[in-house]
Amino acid sequence: MLTRSHGIAHRLALAIQDDTDVAMCATAARLADEDRAKWPKGGVLLVANSQRHASRLVAMLTSAHGVVAATVDRILDPRVAVVVVTKNNARGYNGAIRLGAIVRGV
């Protein structure tokens, strides 16, 4: 059973996540640019908390940073500079050999 304190804690966690998402996306965009300067098919693996969070990060990267970003289903697509995977998806970690960095906040 959730009490009022659970609701407050959840809202606080979401507010903190909103702030850290901005920094995570900026870092992922910068690292992807750096990696792709050396390896044109490279990029970054960005770890999200959930599928909903992953979709939000993809949208932020695309709109705010102009980065080609997608979820893990396009991990092999060399046009994708930032691949966003959920923290529980082992395929993302194992399939990210072309990506030069991992950014995570979860």
PAMARVEX-8143 format. One record per residue (C-alpha): residue number from 1; residue in one letter; x, y, z. Coordinates in steps of 0.1 Angstrom, whole numbers, plus 5000, padded with zeros to 4 digits. Example, Ala and Ser with C-alpha at 12.3 -4.5 7.8 and 13.67 -1.06 7.14 Angstrom:
2
   pos   code      x      y      z
     1      A   5123   4955   5078
     2      S   5137   4989   5071
END
This chain:
106
   pos   code      x      y      z
     1      M   5000   5000   5000
     2      L   5014   5034   4990
     3      T   5013   5061   5016
     4      R   5015   5099   5011
     5      S   5053   5097   5017
     6      H   5057   5073   4988
     7      G   5039   5097   4965
     8      I   5062   5126   4976
     9      A   5093   5104   4972
    10      H   5083   5093   4937
    11      R   5076   5129   4926
    12      L   5110   5140   4940
    13      A   5127   5111   4922
    14      L   5111   5122   4889
    15      A   5121   5158   4894
    16      I   5157   5148   4900
    17      Q   5155   5125   4870
    18      D   5143   5155   4849
    19      D   5173   5175   4859
    20      T   5198   5147   4854
    21      D   5183   5138   4820
    22      V   5194   5172   4806
    23      A   5230   5166   4818
    24      M   5230   5130   4806
    25      C   5218   5140   4771
    26      A   5243   5168   4768
    27      T   5271   5144   4779
    28      A   5259   5117   4755
    29      A   5257   5141   4726
    30      R   5292   5154   4733
    31      L   5308   5120   4736
    32      A   5290   5107   4705
    33      D   5304   5136   4685
    34      E   5339   5129   4699
    35      D   5336   5092   4692
    36      R   5323   5096   4657
    37      A   5351   5120   4649
    38      K   5374   5090   4653
    39      W   5351   5062   4643
    40      P   5323   5074   4619
    41      K   5300   5045   4628
    42      G   5306   5049   4665
    43      G   5287   5067   4692
    44      V   5274   5062   4727
    45      L   5252   5038   4747
    46      L   5229   5058   4770
    47      V   5212   5039   4798
    48      A   5176   5047   4807
    49      N   5155   5036   4837
    50      S   5125   5023   4817
    51      Q   5112   5021   4782
    52      R   5092   5053   4788
    53      H   5123   5070   4800
    54      A   5142   5057   4769
    55      S   5117   5073   4746
    56      R   5119   5106   4764
    57      L   5157   5106   4762
    58      V   5156   5099   4724
    59      A   5132   5128   4719
    60      M   5154   5151   4740
    61      L   5186   5141   4721
    62      T   5169   5146   4688
    63      S   5152   5179   4695
    64      A   5177   5196   4718
    65      H   5210   5183   4704
    66      G   5202   5174   4668
    67      V   5217   5139   4674
    68      V   5205   5108   4656
    69      A   5193   5088   4685
    70      A   5172   5056   4688
    71      T   5163   5028   4711
    72      V   5181   4995   4713
    73      D   5161   4980   4684
    74      R   5184   5001   4661
    75      I   5217   4993   4678
    76      L   5233   4979   4647
    77      D   5223   5010   4625
    78      P   5255   5030   4620
    79      R   5235   5061   4614
    80      V   5224   5061   4651
    81      A   5250   5081   4672
    82      V   5233   5075   4705
    83      V   5216   5042   4713
    84      V   5193   5043   4743
    85      V   5188   5011   4762
    86      T   5169   5003   4795
    87      K   5190   4993   4824
    88      N   5176   4958   4824
    89      N   5184   4951   4787
    90      A   5215   4929   4785
    91      R   5213   4929   4746
    92      G   5221   4966   4747
    93      Y   5253   4961   4766
    94      N   5264   4931   4746
    95      G   5255   4945   4712
    96      A   5271   4979   4717
    97      I   5306   4970   4704
    98      R   5306   4998   4679
    99      L   5299   5024   4706
   100      G   5328   5041   4723
   101      A   5312   5052   4756
   102      I   5284   5045   4781
   103      V   5265   5072   4798
   104      R   5243   5062   4827
   105      G   5225   5079   4856
   106      V   5205   5050   4869
END
